[in-house]
C-alpha cells in the first residue's frame, strides 16, 4: 500500500512520517535549510506480514502544489494532517479537494501537534475537521490525535495503517506495464534510475520497455519495489527501475514521462474525459478555457473544450475534450486535476475516457453516447456501445490500447460479444452484426444504382466500389465484405469487376464481328499487345471505331485498359497478377524485377504495375503479404 500525505504547510506531515518510519523524507539541502518540504519525499515502513508500507510525503506550500499533484495520483491511502493549533487552513482545503477529485475514498486524518493545545482547543479542531470532511470522499474518516514530538498517538495510527495495508485489495495485475515517472537520478556503477508508481501490469529484469512520450527504447537492468531489490514489480507498488539503452540517459527523462510496454506507446494531445468543476468556484468554466492539466506525474498546459453546452456550472460535471499543448501517455481511467492558467487555483478534475478522440464531430449525439458508455467503466459494455454507434467499424487495436487490454485479453473479450471481427496485417476492425449486414446491403444497392446509371458497364472495380459504398471503411474490412458476398452468391466477379449476378452486357452484331477479328491480335502477344492504332492498321478499320469497341469490351470485363490506348485481355491480366503475387510473396516486387520476369520493357512494366496499383490489387497484395516496401514502383 502507498500512503500519501496531504495538508497545509507546517502542519507536521514530514515529522509524522519520520515518527512512523524513522525516515526523514526531506532529502534536499534547501529543504533542510528552509525547514519546509519543497519536493516529493519517500519513506518505507516494513510490516510484520513481510510487506512494506510506502509513503509519499508531499509539500504543503501553495507554490509547490504541482509537486504535490505529481505524487498524489498514484496513492492508495490518504493521510491528511491538520495541526491542532491552526485547524483547517487554505492548503488543507485544496489538498482535500484534490483527494476528492482523484476519487480517493480511503484515508484518515492525523490531528497533529496535540501537545501544544488545551483539551478545549483539541475538541474545537476535531469539530472543524469533521465539518471540513463532510461532503468529500473522506467524509466520516477517523481522526487520530498525534504528536510527532512526544510520540503520543503514533502507535495507534501506525496500527491503523498496518490494518489498512492488510485489508487492501491488490490492484489487478492485468494489462500491460505502465509506470509514471516522478523522479530520475544516477547511481555510480548502476546508471540511470527512474522511480514512480506502477499503474498497471508487471515488470521484470530484462524487459524491453519504452520511455514515452519521447519514444526511447530502454531495458530494465534492475528493480527495487517498495525499497527492496526484486526481480519483478507489480501494479500498486512504488518501483525504482535501473534503465539502460543505446541512446538513453538521465537527460532524456522528465517528471511526467512514463515507462511503458512497447505496445502502449501512443502519445496523445487530445483526450476525451469527464470533468467536474469544484462547487467552490464562483463562475462557470467556459468552453476553450486555458488550464494546467495534471495527469500521472505530468503538468501540461492546454484548453478545455466543453462537449455538452458552452460552460460547466460550479459543482457540475460534464463531458469535455482536453486539447493539450504537449503529448501525454494517458489511457482510459486515468485521473487528472485541472488548475487555472496561472497555476494558482484548483478548478476541478476528472477521468480520461478515450485517448483516441476524433478532431472533428466531437459533439455529435453518437459520439456523446459513446463517451457515456465509456464512462460506465466496463469494457464489454463500452465496446457494444461503440459497435452500435460506429457504422464503419471500431478500431479494435485502439480500443484495446485505450483500455490497456493485452492481446489475449482483448481477443477473449471480442469472442464473448455478438460482433463481426476482421483481422489482417496487424489491423483489426469490429462491427455489430446489424452494421455488417447493413454494409452488405449498401454495397448491393450501390451496384444496382450503378448498373442502372451505366448499363453497358460490366461492373465496378473493388477500390472504386469501396469509395462509392463506404469510403471510411478500412480496406481489409471491405475485402472481407466483398469476399463474403461473393461466397454467398449475392454478387459476382468478372475479372476485377464486381457486379450483381443477373447483370450482363452484350455487344451489337457489328461490334461482335469486329471483336472477333481484333481479339486474336491481343492474344498473340498477351503481355505486349498492340495499341489501338496498330490494331486498326492491321484490320484496315477506323481507329476511332476500334477504340470505342475496346472501351465497350472493357466494360464487359473481357479486356482491361492498362494505359492509354493499351488494352490487355482478361487472361493476360490474370497471368500478370499471378506474377505480382508470387513476387510479393518473396518480398521482391520491384519494377525492375517485374520487367525481367515478364520480358518486357521498363516503361510497359511500370504501366502494368501502375494499373494494378490503381485498381487496388497491389495494395491488397501488400497488406496480405505485409511487404516492407512502402512503394511498389521504383525509379530504376
C-alpha positions in Angstrom: 0.0 0.0 0.0 1.2 3.5 -0.8 0.2 6.2 1.7 0.2 9.9 0.6 0.3 12.7 3.0 -1.7 15.9 2.5 -2.3 19.1 4.3 -1.2 22.7 4.9 2.5 23.8 5.2 4.0 23.4 8.7 1.2 21.0 9.9 3.7 18.3 10.6 3.4 15.9 7.6 7.1 15.2 7.3 7.6 14.9 11.1 4.7 12.5 11.3 6.2 10.3 8.5 9.5 10.3 10.4 7.7 9.3 13.6 6.0 6.4 11.8 9.0 5.2 9.8 12.2 6.6 11.3 13.0 8.2 7.9 13.3 11.9 7.2 11.6 12.4 3.8 13.1 15.8 3.3 16.1 14.9 1.1 17.1 18.3 -0.4 19.6 20.7 1.1 17.2 23.6 0.5 14.5 21.7 2.4 16.9 21.2 5.4 17.9 24.9 5.3 14.4 26.3 5.0 12.7 23.8 7.2 9.9 23.1 4.6 9.1 20.4 2.2 9.6 21.5 -1.4 9.5 18.3 -3.5 8.2 14.8 -3.1 9.8 12.7 -0.3 9.7 9.0 0.2 9.8 6.6 3.1 9.1 3.0 3.8 7.9 1.0 6.8 8.3 -2.8 7.0 5.2 -4.6 8.2 5.0 -7.7 10.4 3.5 -9.6 7.5 6.7 -9.1 5.5 5.1 -6.4 3.2 6.4 -2.9 3.1 4.3 0.2 3.5 5.3 3.1 1.2 4.9 6.8 2.0 4.9 9.7 -0.4 5.4 12.9 1.5 4.1 16.0 -0.3 4.9 19.7 0.1 2.2 21.8 1.7 3.1 25.2 0.4 0.7 26.6 -2.3 3.7 27.4 -4.6 4.6 23.7 -4.7 1.1 22.3 -5.4 2.4 21.0 -8.7 4.8 18.8 -6.8 2.1 17.6 -4.5 0.0 16.6 -7.5 2.9 14.6 -9.1 2.8 12.3 -6.1 -0.9 12.2 -5.3 -2.2 10.4 -8.4 -0.7 7.1 -7.5 -1.5 6.7 -3.8 -3.9 4.1 -2.3 -4.5 5.8 1.1 -4.6 9.4 2.2 -3.1 10.7 5.4 -4.4 14.2 5.9 -2.5 16.2 8.5 -4.2 19.1 10.3 -2.4 21.0 13.1 -4.5 21.2 16.3 -3.4 24.8 16.9 -4.2 26.1 13.4 -7.1 23.9 12.4 -8.0 23.6 8.7 -6.1 26.1 6.5 -6.3 27.0 2.8 -4.0 24.2 1.6 -5.8 21.7 3.9 -8.9 22.5 1.9 -7.2 22.5 -1.5 -5.4 19.2 -0.8 -8.7 17.7 0.4 -10.4 18.9 -2.8 -7.7 17.2 -4.8 -8.0 13.9 -3.0 -11.8 14.1 -3.6 -11.3 14.8 -7.3 -8.9 11.9 -7.6 -11.6 9.6 -6.2 -9.6 8.6 -3.0 -12.1 7.2 -0.6 -9.8 5.6 1.9 -7.9 7.6 4.4 -7.6 9.0 7.9 -6.9 12.4 9.5 -3.9 13.0 11.7 -4.7 15.8 14.2 -1.1 16.8 14.8 0.7 18.9 17.4 -1.8 18.0 20.1 0.9 18.6 22.7 0.6 22.3 22.0 -3.1 22.9 22.7 -5.6 22.5 25.5 -8.4 19.9 25.7 -10.9 22.6 24.7 -9.0 23.6 21.6 -8.5 20.0 20.7 -12.2 19.4 20.7 -12.8 22.6 18.6 -10.2 21.4 16.0 -11.8 18.0 15.9 -15.2 19.5 15.1 -13.7 21.8 12.4 -12.2 18.7 10.7 -15.5 16.8 10.8 -17.2 19.8 9.2 -14.5 20.1 6.6 -14.7 16.4 5.6 -18.5 16.5 5.2 -19.4 16.1 1.5 -16.0 14.9 0.4 -14.8 11.4 -0.4 -13.2 11.2 3.1 -16.4 12.1 4.9 -16.6 10.2 8.2 -12.9 9.3 8.2 -11.4 8.6 11.6 -9.3 11.3 13.3 -6.2 10.3 15.2 -4.8 12.9 17.7 -1.0 12.6 17.5 2.2 14.3 18.5 5.4 13.6 16.5 7.4 15.3 19.2 6.2 13.2 22.2 5.0 10.2 20.2 1.5 10.4 21.6 -1.0 8.6 19.4 1.7 7.5 16.8 1.4 3.8 17.8 -2.4 3.8 17.3 -2.0 5.5 13.9 0.7 3.0 12.9 -1.5 0.1 13.8 -4.4 1.5 11.7 -2.1 1.9 8.7 -0.9 -1.7 9.1 -4.5 -2.9 9.3 -5.4 -0.9 6.2 -2.5 -2.4 4.3 -3.6 -6.0 5.2 -7.2 -5.2 4.1 -6.2 -3.5 0.9 -7.3 -5.3 -2.3 -4.4 -5.7 -4.6 -4.7 -3.8 -7.9 -5.5 -6.1 -10.8 -2.3 -7.4 -12.4 -3.8 -7.4 -15.8 -2.9 -5.0 -18.6 0.5 -4.0 -20.0 3.1 -2.3 -17.8 2.8 1.4 -17.0 4.9 3.4 -14.6 4.5 7.2 -14.0 8.0 8.7 -13.6 8.2 11.2 -10.7 12.0 11.2 -10.1 15.2 10.4 -12.0 18.8 10.2 -10.8 22.0 8.4 -11.5 23.9 5.9 -9.3 27.6 5.2 -9.5 28.1 1.8 -11.1 24.4 1.4 -11.9 23.5 4.3 -14.2 20.1 5.9 -14.7 17.3 5.2 -12.3 13.7 6.3 -12.5 11.1 6.0 -9.8 7.4 6.1 -9.7 4.1 4.3 -9.1 3.2 1.3 -11.2 -0.2 2.0 -12.5 -0.7 -1.4 -14.3 0.9 -4.6 -15.3 4.1 -6.2 -14.2 7.8 -5.6 -15.0 10.8 -8.0 -14.8 14.5 -7.6 -15.0 15.5 -7.8 -18.7 12.2 -6.4 -20.0 12.3 -4.1 -23.0 10.2 -1.0 -22.5 9.7 2.5 -23.9 10.2 5.9 -22.3 7.1 7.8 -23.5 6.3 10.3 -24.9 10.0 10.7 -26.1 9.8 7.1 -27.6 13.2 6.0 -26.4 13.7 2.2 -26.1 15.1 1.1 -22.7 15.9 -2.2 -21.0 15.4 -2.9 -17.3 18.7 -3.8 -15.6 17.4 -3.9 -12.0 14.3 -3.3 -9.9 13.6 -2.0 -6.4 10.0 -2.4 -5.3 8.9 -0.8 -2.1 12.6 -0.1 -1.3 13.7 -3.7 -1.7 15.6 -5.4 -4.6 13.4 -7.7 -6.5 13.2 -9.5 -9.9 9.6 -8.3 -10.7 7.4 -5.3 -9.8 3.7 -5.2 -10.0 0.8 -2.7 -10.1 0.3 -0.7 -6.9 4.0 -0.7 -5.9 6.5 2.1 -5.9 9.3 1.0 -8.1 12.8 2.2 -8.9 13.9 0.9 -12.3 17.5 0.9 -13.3 17.3 1.5 -17.1 19.7 1.3 -19.9 19.6 1.9 -23.6 21.8 2.8 -26.6 20.6 6.4 -26.7 19.3 6.8 -23.2 20.5 8.8 -20.2 19.3 10.9 -17.3 19.0 14.0 -19.5 16.3 12.2 -21.6 13.9 11.8 -18.6 11.4 14.4 -17.4 9.0 14.1 -14.5 5.7 13.3 -16.1 7.1 10.8 -18.6 6.0 7.2 -18.5 7.9 3.9 -18.8 5.6 1.6 -20.7 5.3 -1.7 -22.5 6.2 -1.1 -26.2 2.6 -1.7 -27.3 1.3 1.2 -25.1 3.4 3.9 -26.7 0.7 6.2 -28.2 1.2 9.8 -27.1 -1.9 11.9 -27.3 -2.6 15.6 -27.5 -6.4 15.2 -27.3 -8.3 13.3 -24.5 -12.0 12.9 -24.1 -12.9 12.9 -20.5 -15.5 13.6 -17.8 -14.6 16.8 -15.8 -16.2 18.0 -12.5 -15.9 21.7 -11.6 -15.5 22.4 -7.9 -18.6 23.7 -6.3 -16.5 26.4 -4.6 -15.9 28.2 -7.9 -17.7 31.4 -8.3 -18.3 31.2 -12.0 -18.8 28.6 -14.7 -15.8 27.1 -16.6 -16.3 28.3 -20.2 -15.5 26.5 -23.4 -11.9 26.7 -24.5 -10.6 28.0 -21.2 -6.8 27.7 -20.9 -5.7 25.5 -18.0 -3.0 23.4 -16.4 -3.7 19.7 -16.5 -2.0 17.3 -14.0 -2.1 13.6 -15.1 0.1 11.0 -13.6 3.2 13.0 -12.7 2.9 15.3 -15.6 1.9 19.0 -15.7 0.9 20.2 -19.1 -0.9 23.3 -20.4 -3.9 23.1 -22.7 -7.6 24.0 -23.1 -10.9 22.6 -22.1 -13.4 22.0 -24.9 -16.8 21.6 -23.4 -18.8 19.0 -25.3 -22.1 19.5 -23.6 -23.3 23.1 -23.7 -20.9 26.0 -23.6 -19.8 26.0 -20.0 -19.6 23.9 -16.8 -21.5 25.2 -13.8 -19.9 25.1 -10.4 -20.4 21.7 -8.8 -21.4 20.1 -12.1 -19.6 17.5 -14.2 -19.8 17.1 -18.0 -18.0 15.6 -21.0 -15.1 17.5 -22.3 -12.1 17.2 -24.6 -8.8 18.2 -23.2 -6.6 19.7 -26.0 -3.0 19.7 -24.8 0.0 21.7 -25.8 2.3 18.7 -25.3 1.6 14.9 -25.7 1.0 12.7 -22.7 0.7 8.9 -22.4 -2.8 8.7 -21.0 -5.3 5.8 -21.1 -8.9 5.2 -20.1 -9.5 5.6 -16.4 -6.5 7.9 -15.6 -7.4 10.6 -13.1 -6.4 14.2 -13.7 -6.6 17.6 -12.0 -7.3 20.9 -13.7 -5.9 24.2 -12.4 -6.2 27.7 -13.7 -4.0 29.2 -16.3 -1.7 30.8 -13.7 -1.5 27.5 -11.7 -2.7 29.2 -8.5 -6.1 27.6 -8.0 -7.5 24.1 -8.4 -10.6 24.2 -10.7 -11.7 20.6 -10.9 -10.7 17.2 -12.0 -11.9 14.0 -13.6 -11.2 10.8 -15.5 -10.0 10.1 -19.0 -12.5 8.2 -21.2 -10.9 8.0 -24.6 -7.2 8.7 -25.6 -8.0 8.5 -29.3 -10.8 11.0 -29.8 -11.7 12.5 -33.2 -10.7 16.0 -34.0 -14.0 16.5 -35.8 -17.5 15.6 -34.9 -16.6 15.5 -31.2 -20.0 16.9 -30.2 -22.3 14.7 -32.3 -25.0 12.8 -30.4 -23.5 9.5 -31.4 -20.1 10.5 -30.1 -21.5 11.7 -26.8 -23.5 8.5 -26.4 -20.3 6.5 -26.9 -18.5 8.6 -24.3 -21.3 7.9 -21.8 -20.8 4.2 -22.4 -17.0 4.6 -21.9 -17.8 6.3 -18.6 -19.6 3.2 -17.4 -16.3 1.5 -16.7 -16.9 -1.9 -18.2 -15.0 -2.6 -21.5 -17.6 -5.1 -22.8 -20.5 -2.5 -22.4 -18.3 0.2 -23.9 -17.4 -2.0 -26.9 -21.0 -2.9 -27.5 -21.9 0.8 -27.4 -19.1 1.6 -29.8 -20.1 -1.1 -32.2 -23.7 0.3 -32.3 -22.6 3.9 -32.9 -19.9 3.2 -35.5 -21.3 2.1 -38.8 -17.9 1.7 -40.4 -16.4 -0.3 -37.6 -14.4 0.1 -34.4 -10.6 0.1 -34.5 -10.2 -2.8 -32.1 -6.4 -2.3 -31.7 -7.0 1.3 -30.5 -9.9 0.2 -28.3 -7.7 -2.4 -26.6 -4.9 0.1 -26.2 -7.2 2.7 -24.7 -8.4 0.1 -22.1 -4.9 -1.3 -21.7 -6.0 -4.8 -22.7 -3.3 -7.2 -23.6 -3.8 -9.1 -26.9 -5.1 -12.3 -25.4 -7.5 -10.5 -23.1 -8.7 -8.4 -26.0 -9.4 -11.4 -28.2 -11.2 -13.1 -25.3 -13.4 -10.1 -25.0 -14.2 -10.0 -28.7 -15.1 -13.7 -28.6 -17.8 -13.1 -26.0 -19.7 -10.4 -27.9 -22.1 -10.7 -30.9 -19.8 -9.0 -33.5 -18.1 -9.5 -36.8 -14.3 -9.2 -36.5 -11.9 -8.6 -39.3 -8.2 -9.0 -38.7 -5.5 -8.7 -41.4 -1.9 -7.3 -41.4 -2.0 -6.2 -37.8 -5.3 -4.3 -38.2 -8.5 -5.4 -36.5 -11.9 -3.9 -37.0 -15.1 -4.8 -35.2 -18.7 -4.5 -36.4 -22.1 -5.2 -34.9 -23.9 -7.9 -36.8 -26.6 -5.3 -37.8 -24.0 -2.9 -39.1 -22.2 -5.6 -41.0 -25.4 -6.7 -42.7 -26.3 -3.0 -43.4 -22.9 -2.5 -45.1 -23.5 -5.5 -47.3 -27.0 -4.2 -48.3 -25.5 -0.8 -49.0 -22.9 -2.4 -51.3 -25.7 -4.2 -53.2 -27.7 -1.0 -53.5 -24.7 0.8 -54.8 -24.1 -1.8 -57.5 -27.8 -1.7 -58.5 -27.7 2.0 -58.9 -24.5 1.9 -60.9 -26.0 -0.8 -63.2 -29.0 1.5 -63.8 -26.8 4.5 -64.5 -24.4 2.8 -66.9 -26.0 -0.4 -68.1 -23.2 -1.1 -70.7 -20.6 -1.3 -67.9 -20.0 -4.8 -66.6 -19.5 -3.6 -63.0 -17.2 -1.6 -60.7 -13.7 -2.4 -59.6 -13.3 -3.0 -55.8 -11.4 0.2 -54.9 -13.9 2.4 -56.7 -16.8 0.4 -55.2 -15.4 0.9 -51.7 -15.2 4.7 -52.3 -18.8 4.7 -53.5 -20.1 2.5 -50.7 -18.2 3.3 -47.6 -15.0 5.4 -48.1 -14.3 5.4 -44.3 -14.4 1.6 -44.2 -10.9 0.0 -43.8 -9.8 -1.8 -46.9 -9.3 -5.1 -45.1 -12.9 -4.9 -43.9 -14.2 -4.1 -47.4 -12.3 -7.0 -48.9 -13.8 -9.3 -46.2 -17.2 -7.9 -47.0 -16.9 -8.5 -50.8 -15.4 -12.0 -50.3 -18.3 -12.9 -48.1 -20.9 -11.6 -50.6 -19.1 -13.4 -53.4 -19.1 -16.7 -51.5 -22.8 -16.3 -50.8 -23.5 -15.6 -54.5 -25.0 -12.2 -53.7 -22.5 -10.6 -56.1 -20.4 -11.9 -58.9 -16.9 -11.0 -60.3 -15.9 -10.7 -63.9 -12.1 -10.2 -63.7 -11.5 -7.2 -61.5 -15.1 -6.0 -61.9 -17.8 -6.7 -59.3 -21.5 -6.8 -60.3 -24.9 -8.2 -59.4 -25.3 -11.8 -60.6 -28.0 -11.1 -63.1 -26.3 -8.1 -64.7 -24.8 -8.8 -68.2 -23.6 -6.6 -71.1 -23.6 -7.7 -74.8 -22.1 -6.4 -78.0 -24.1 -5.2 -81.0 -23.7 -7.6 -84.1 -21.2 -5.3 -86.0 -19.2 -4.9 -82.8 -19.2 -8.6 -82.2 -17.8 -9.2 -85.7 -15.0 -6.6 -85.3 -14.1 -8.0 -81.8 -13.8 -11.5 -83.4 -11.1 -10.1 -85.7 -9.3 -7.9 -83.1 -9.2 -10.4 -80.3 -6.6 -12.8 -81.9 -4.2 -9.8 -82.2 -4.4 -9.2 -78.5 -4.0 -12.9 -77.6 -1.0 -13.4 -80.0 1.3 -11.4 -77.7 -0.7 -11.2 -74.4 1.9 -9.3 -72.3 2.8 -6.8 -75.0 -0.3 -6.4 -77.1 -0.5 -3.9 -79.9 -2.0 -0.5 -79.3 -5.3 0.8 -80.8 -3.6 2.4 -83.8 -1.7 -0.8 -84.6 -4.8 -2.9 -84.4 -6.8 -0.5 -86.6 -4.0 -0.6 -89.2 -3.8 -4.4 -89.2 -7.5 -4.7 -89.6 -7.9 -1.9 -92.1 -10.5 -0.4 -89.7 -11.2 3.1 -88.4 -9.1 3.8 -85.4 -11.9 5.6 -83.6 -14.2 2.6 -84.2 -11.6 0.2 -82.8 -11.0 2.4 -79.7 -14.8 2.6 -79.0 -15.1 -1.2 -79.4 -12.2 -1.9 -77.0 -13.7 0.5 -74.4 -17.0 -1.2 -74.7 -15.4 -4.7 -74.4 -13.5 -3.3 -71.4 -16.9 -2.5 -69.8 -17.7 -6.2 -70.2 -14.6 -7.2 -68.4 -13.1 -9.0 -71.4 -10.2 -6.6 -71.6 -8.5 -4.1 -69.3 -7.2 -0.7 -70.3 -3.8 -0.7 -68.7 -2.6 2.5 -70.2 -3.8 5.0 -72.8 -4.9 3.0 -75.9 -3.2 -0.1 -74.5 -5.7 -3.0 -73.8 -4.8 -6.4 -72.3 -7.1 -9.5 -72.3 -8.6 -10.7 -69.1 -6.5 -13.8 -69.3 -3.3 -11.8 -69.7 -4.1 -9.6 -66.7 -4.8 -12.7 -64.6 -1.5 -14.2 -65.6 0.3 -10.9 -64.7 -1.5 -10.8 -61.4 -0.1 -14.3 -60.6 3.4 -13.0 -61.2 2.8 -10.0 -59.0 1.5 -12.2 -56.2 4.5 -14.6 -56.5 7.0 -11.8 -56.4 5.2 -10.2 -53.4 5.4 -13.5 -51.5 9.2 -13.3 -51.8 9.2 -9.6 -51.0 10.8 -8.7 -54.3 8.0 -6.8 -56.0 10.0 -4.1 -57.8 9.6 -2.6 -61.2 13.0 -3.9 -62.5 12.4 -7.5 -61.2 8.8 -7.5 -62.6 10.2 -6.2 -66.0 12.7 -9.1 -66.2 10.1 -11.6 -65.2 7.6 -10.8 -67.9 10.2 -10.0 -70.6 9.0 -6.5 -71.4 10.4 -3.0 -71.5 10.8 -0.8 -68.4 8.0 1.6 -69.4 5.5 -1.1 -70.1 6.3 -2.9 -66.8 5.8 0.3 -64.8 2.5 0.9 -66.7 1.3 -2.6 -65.7 2.2 -2.1 -62.1 0.6 1.3 -62.0 -2.6 -0.2 -63.4 -2.6 -2.9 -60.6 -2.0 -0.2 -58.0 -4.8 2.0 -59.5 -7.3 -0.8 -59.1 -6.2 -1.6 -55.6 -4.7 -5.1 -56.4 -1.1 -4.3 -55.4 -2.4 -2.7 -52.2 -4.2 -5.8 -51.2 -1.2 -7.9 -52.1 1.0 -5.6 -49.9 -1.4 -5.9 -47.0 -1.8 -9.7 -47.2 2.0 -10.3 -47.5 3.0 -7.4 -45.2 5.6 -6.1 -47.5 8.3 -3.8 -46.2 8.3 -1.7 -49.4 6.3 1.4 -48.9 6.1 1.9 -52.7 5.8 -0.7 -55.4 7.1 1.4 -58.3 10.8 2.2 -58.2 12.6 4.6 -60.4 15.1 2.0 -61.8 
